[in-house]
């Protein structure tokens, strides 16, 4: 069973390096993980915002459902 967060603060598995307040997008390499959005990927809709820095670990992420 997989949980889905619609609103709130949730732990998210990270691929690569993430800084505080980076926007996160789904990872193509690892299913169920996220990565920091690059500056040139402005068209990709973020799934959340990182609340702390990490490298290949879990971070707290603020998320909300947007349509």
N, C-alpha and C positions, 0 to 999 in steps of 0.2 A: 504494500500500500504506500502511496506517495502523497504527502501533504502538499496543499497548494495555499500559499499566503495571498490574500487579497489586499489586506490593509494591516499595517503595523510594523514592528521590528522583529526580524527573524534571522536565524543563522543561515549563512549561505556558503557553500564550498567554492573556493576560488582557485582558478588556474592562472598562474603567472603572478605578477606583482600588482598590488592595488594600494593606492594612497587614500587617506581619509577624504571623503566627499567625492571620490571618483564615481561616475555613473557606470553601472554594471549592465552588461548584455550577456545573453546565453553563449556559452562556449561551444565551438564547433568540434573541438577535440575530445571533450569529456562530457558525456551525457549527464544532466542534472547539476552541472556546475556553471559558474559565471566567470567572466573576465572583465577587465576594465575596458571601457569604450575608448577607442583611439580618436584623436582630434579630427581625422578625416572621415570618420564614420558618423557624421552628424545626422544622417538620415535614419540610423538605427534607433529604434525606440528603447530607452533603458528600462530594465525591469526593477531597478532600485538604485539606492545610493549607499555606498560603503560608509560605515560609521567609525571604522578604524583601519589602520594599515596592516597588510599581511602579504606573505609570499607563499602560495600553494597551501593555504590553510583555510580555516573557517573565519568569517567576519560577520559582524552584526550588520544588517542591511535594513534600511527603511524602504518600505514598498507601499504602493497603493494601486488599486485597480483603475485603469483609465481606458476609455473607449474612444 
